Amino acid sequence: MLGANVEAVVSHPDGFTDTVGLLDDGLHGDGSTDDGLYGNLYLPPPGLAGAYIIAFSASGTNAAGELFSKGALATARVVLSPIANAGPDQTVNEGATVTLDGTGSSDPDGDPLIFSWTQTTGPMVTLSNPTSPTPSFEAPCVGPAGTLLTFQLITNDGLVDSAPDTVVVTVQDLGLILSGPTPGLAGTVNTLEVSCATPDAKVFFVHGFQSSSTAVPGCPGVTVDILNPKLTARAVADTSGHVHLSGFVPNQASGKTILLQAVERSNCSFNNLVTHTFP
């Protein structure tokens, strides 16, 4: 209809209204001038989500010279983007279990969130569940300088993605990591495990029964924390830097406390002291 008076009354979710005139001049998203299509741009108030009811009205004179008045209703829903929060930066030791925390994420509309985590920098790790708000992973072995891992979180409310948020995890070097003995019982075979060794390097296991500082031959300034340490065994790390050492522990060890450490002499790396009492 040409030459009509067309307007839209927009009712906000908070009860306020705006009146917007619609034009047929080819400049307001209405096609071309005098083509009978009317339009205009309307921006809802910032941050006000919900259902907007739009009442259209048109009045004027038709081609036959008759007055007319018409109306129509429409509803539009405004959805706000969710907000991703990847949690605070963390500093951890190699070998530690790290949990990312996206529970601070939110949706202004109150919709349930879908989580999507991806790693963007650093040695690749495996997340336990990239769609969980709190996935976890094992911090990788690193060199003396440590390393940085960066993770990105994007949330979705079922309609629209959030802007990404990132978290940085700083992984610190611990040297060798010694765990065990497992199962830790006398009268059976026990296993010691070392991680974060240099691939294919020789690792020396030492033990004793009293703590003290003892120098490591060939490693100036490096000491183990065992008085008069005895060589338990030596083994070669596999290509991933792991060493598994198994041996029988006699029944006579029951009730005794043993001190254990591992040393990689090629780079003078060693682990923290492990103390274990056999039941």
C-alpha positions as CSV (number, residue, x, y, z in Angstrom):
1,M,0.0,0.0,0.0
2,L,1.6,3.3,-1.1
3,G,1.5,6.5,1.0
4,A,0.2,4.8,4.2
5,N,1.0,5.9,7.7
6,V,2.7,2.8,9.2
7,E,4.1,2.5,12.7
8,A,5.0,-0.2,15.2
9,V,4.5,0.0,19.0
10,V,7.1,-2.2,20.7
11,S,6.2,-3.4,24.2
12,H,9.3,-4.3,26.3
13,P,9.4,-7.2,28.7
14,D,9.6,-4.6,31.5
15,G,6.4,-3.0,30.5
16,F,7.8,0.1,28.7
17,T,6.9,0.8,25.1
18,D,8.5,2.5,22.1
19,T,6.8,3.8,19.0
20,V,8.7,3.4,15.7
21,G,7.6,4.9,12.4
22,L,8.0,2.6,9.3
23,L,9.1,4.2,6.1
24,D,8.9,3.3,2.4
25,D,11.8,5.4,1.1
26,G,14.3,2.7,0.2
27,L,16.7,3.8,3.1
28,H,15.4,1.8,6.1
29,G,15.5,-1.8,5.1
30,D,12.3,-1.5,3.2
31,G,13.4,-2.4,-0.3
32,S,13.1,0.5,-2.8
33,T,11.3,3.8,-2.7
34,D,7.5,3.6,-3.0
35,D,7.4,-0.2,-3.5
36,G,4.8,-0.7,-0.8
37,L,7.2,-2.2,1.7
38,Y,7.8,-0.4,5.0
39,G,10.6,-0.8,7.4
40,N,12.9,0.8,10.0
41,L,15.7,-0.2,12.4
42,Y,14.9,-0.8,16.0
43,L,17.4,-1.6,18.7
44,P,16.1,-3.0,22.0
45,P,17.4,-1.5,25.3
46,P,20.9,-2.9,26.1
47,G,20.8,-6.0,28.4
48,L,17.0,-6.3,28.3
49,A,16.2,-9.9,27.2
50,G,12.8,-11.5,26.8
51,A,9.7,-11.4,24.6
52,Y,9.0,-8.1,22.8
53,I,5.4,-7.7,21.5
54,I,5.1,-5.6,18.4
55,A,1.8,-4.1,17.4
56,F,1.8,-2.9,13.7
57,S,-0.7,-0.4,12.4
58,A,-1.3,1.0,9.0
59,S,-3.8,3.7,7.9
60,G,-4.4,5.8,4.9
61,T,-6.3,5.9,1.6
62,N,-6.3,3.1,-0.8
63,A,-6.3,3.3,-4.6
64,A,-10.1,3.6,-4.7
65,G,-10.0,6.6,-2.4
66,E,-11.3,4.7,0.6
67,L,-9.9,5.1,4.1
68,F,-8.4,2.0,5.6
69,S,-6.9,0.9,8.9
70,K,-5.2,-2.4,9.5
71,G,-3.2,-3.9,12.4
72,A,-1.2,-7.0,13.2
73,L,0.7,-8.5,16.2
74,A,4.1,-10.2,16.2
75,T,6.4,-11.4,19.0
76,A,10.2,-11.3,18.9
77,R,12.5,-12.8,21.5
78,V,15.8,-11.1,22.4
79,V,18.4,-13.5,23.8
80,L,21.6,-12.3,25.5
81,S,24.9,-14.0,25.0
82,P,26.2,-16.2,27.8
83,I,29.3,-15.2,29.6
84,A,32.2,-17.7,29.8
85,N,34.5,-17.7,32.8
86,A,37.5,-20.0,32.5
87,G,38.5,-19.5,36.1
88,P,41.8,-18.1,37.6
89,D,45.2,-18.8,36.3
90,Q,47.0,-21.7,38.1
91,T,50.5,-22.7,39.0
92,V,51.1,-26.4,39.4
93,N,53.8,-29.0,39.6
94,E,54.5,-31.5,36.8
95,G,52.6,-34.7,37.3
96,A,49.8,-33.0,39.3
97,T,46.1,-33.5,38.6
98,V,44.8,-30.1,37.4
99,T,41.1,-29.2,37.4
100,L,39.9,-26.3,35.2
101,D,37.0,-24.3,36.7
102,G,34.3,-22.9,34.4
103,T,31.6,-22.8,37.1
104,G,31.8,-19.0,37.2
105,S,30.2,-18.9,33.8
106,S,26.7,-17.5,33.6
107,D,23.8,-16.8,31.2
108,P,21.8,-13.5,31.7
109,D,18.7,-15.3,30.5
110,G,19.1,-18.1,33.1
111,D,19.4,-20.8,30.4
112,P,21.4,-23.9,31.1
113,L,24.9,-23.8,29.6
114,I,26.9,-26.1,27.3
115,F,30.6,-26.0,27.9
116,S,33.4,-26.4,25.3
117,W,37.1,-26.4,26.4
118,T,40.0,-26.5,24.0
119,Q,43.8,-26.2,24.5
120,T,45.4,-23.4,22.5
121,T,49.1,-23.4,23.6
122,G,51.6,-25.7,25.3
123,P,52.4,-29.4,25.2
124,M,49.1,-31.2,24.4
125,V,47.3,-32.9,27.3
126,T,44.1,-34.9,27.4
127,L,41.1,-33.4,29.2
128,S,39.0,-35.8,31.1
129,N,35.8,-34.3,29.6
130,P,36.0,-31.2,27.4
131,T,32.3,-30.6,27.8
132,S,32.3,-30.5,31.6
133,P,32.4,-27.2,33.5
134,T,35.4,-28.7,35.5
135,P,37.5,-31.0,33.3
136,S,40.8,-32.3,34.6
137,F,44.2,-33.4,33.2
138,E,47.6,-34.5,34.3
139,A,50.2,-31.8,34.1
140,P,52.9,-32.9,31.7
141,C,56.6,-33.4,32.4
142,V,58.6,-30.2,31.7
143,G,62.2,-29.0,31.7
144,P,63.8,-26.8,34.3
145,A,62.3,-23.7,32.7
146,G,58.7,-25.0,33.1
147,T,56.0,-24.4,30.6
148,L,52.7,-22.6,30.0
149,L,49.4,-24.3,29.0
150,T,46.5,-22.2,27.8
151,F,42.9,-23.3,27.6
152,Q,39.9,-21.6,26.0
153,L,36.4,-21.9,27.2
154,I,33.3,-21.1,25.1
155,T,29.8,-21.5,26.5
156,N,26.5,-21.8,24.7
157,D,23.0,-21.3,26.0
158,G,21.4,-23.5,23.2
159,L,21.1,-20.5,20.9
160,V,24.3,-18.4,20.9
161,D,27.9,-18.8,21.8
162,S,29.7,-16.7,24.4
163,A,32.8,-14.8,23.7
164,P,35.8,-17.0,24.5
165,D,37.6,-16.8,27.9
166,T,41.1,-18.2,28.6
167,V,43.0,-19.6,31.5
168,V,46.8,-20.1,31.8
169,V,48.3,-23.0,33.7
170,T,52.0,-22.6,34.6
171,V,53.6,-26.0,35.1
172,Q,56.8,-26.1,37.3
173,D,59.6,-28.6,37.0
174,L,60.0,-31.1,39.9
175,G,62.8,-33.2,38.5
176,L,62.0,-36.9,38.7
177,I,58.7,-38.0,40.2
178,L,59.0,-41.2,42.3
179,S,55.8,-43.1,43.4
180,G,55.4,-46.3,45.3
181,P,56.2,-48.8,46.6
182,T,53.0,-50.5,45.4
183,P,51.2,-52.3,47.0
184,G,53.5,-51.3,49.9
185,L,53.4,-54.7,51.6
186,A,56.1,-57.0,52.9
187,G,56.2,-60.6,51.7
188,T,55.2,-59.7,48.1
189,V,56.5,-58.1,44.9
190,N,56.4,-54.3,45.1
191,T,56.8,-51.7,42.2
192,L,58.5,-48.3,42.1
193,E,57.6,-46.0,39.3
194,V,59.5,-42.9,38.0
195,S,58.1,-40.3,35.6
196,C,59.6,-37.2,34.0
197,A,62.9,-38.8,33.4
198,T,64.9,-38.2,30.2
199,P,63.9,-40.8,27.6
200,D,66.4,-43.7,27.4
201,A,68.4,-42.3,30.4
202,K,69.7,-44.5,33.2
203,V,67.9,-43.9,36.5
204,F,69.5,-45.1,39.8
205,F,67.3,-46.1,42.7
206,V,68.8,-45.7,46.2
207,H,67.5,-46.5,49.6
208,G,68.4,-46.1,53.3
209,F,66.9,-46.0,56.8
210,Q,67.9,-42.5,58.1
211,S,67.6,-39.1,56.6
212,S,70.6,-36.9,56.0
213,S,72.3,-35.0,53.2
214,T,74.6,-37.0,51.0
215,A,76.3,-35.7,47.9
216,V,75.7,-37.3,44.5
217,P,79.0,-38.2,42.8
218,G,79.5,-36.3,39.6
219,C,76.8,-33.8,40.4
220,P,78.3,-30.8,42.2
221,G,76.0,-29.2,44.7
222,V,73.4,-32.0,44.3
223,T,72.5,-34.1,47.3
224,V,70.0,-36.9,48.2
225,D,68.2,-36.9,51.6
226,I,69.4,-40.3,52.7
227,L,72.3,-41.1,55.1
228,N,74.6,-43.6,53.5
229,P,72.3,-44.5,50.6
230,K,72.5,-47.9,49.1
231,L,72.0,-48.6,45.4
232,T,68.8,-50.6,45.1
233,A,68.8,-51.0,41.3
234,R,69.3,-49.1,38.1
235,A,66.9,-49.0,35.1
236,V,66.5,-47.3,31.7
237,A,63.7,-44.9,31.1
238,D,61.4,-45.7,28.2
239,T,60.7,-43.2,25.4
240,S,58.1,-41.4,27.4
241,G,60.4,-40.9,30.4
242,H,58.8,-43.6,32.6
243,V,60.7,-46.3,34.6
244,H,59.0,-49.3,36.3
245,L,61.1,-51.3,38.8
246,S,59.7,-54.4,40.6
247,G,61.2,-56.5,43.3
248,F,60.3,-58.9,46.1
249,V,60.2,-57.4,49.6
250,P,60.8,-60.1,52.3
251,N,58.6,-60.5,55.3
252,Q,61.4,-59.3,57.5
253,A,60.7,-55.8,56.2
254,S,57.4,-55.7,58.1
255,G,57.3,-52.8,60.6
256,K,60.4,-51.1,59.1
257,T,60.6,-47.7,57.5
258,I,62.6,-47.2,54.3
259,L,63.7,-44.0,52.6
260,L,63.7,-44.0,48.8
261,Q,65.0,-41.7,46.1
262,A,65.8,-41.9,42.4
263,V,68.6,-40.1,40.6
264,E,69.3,-39.4,36.9
265,R,73.0,-38.7,36.9
266,S,73.1,-37.6,33.2
267,N,71.5,-34.3,34.2
268,C,71.8,-34.6,38.0
269,S,68.0,-34.7,38.4
270,F,66.4,-36.4,41.4
271,N,63.1,-36.8,43.1
272,N,61.7,-35.7,46.5
273,L,62.2,-38.2,49.3
274,V,59.7,-41.0,49.6
275,T,59.2,-42.5,53.1
276,H,57.4,-45.8,53.5
277,T,56.7,-48.1,56.4
278,F,55.8,-51.6,55.5
279,P,52.9,-52.9,57.7
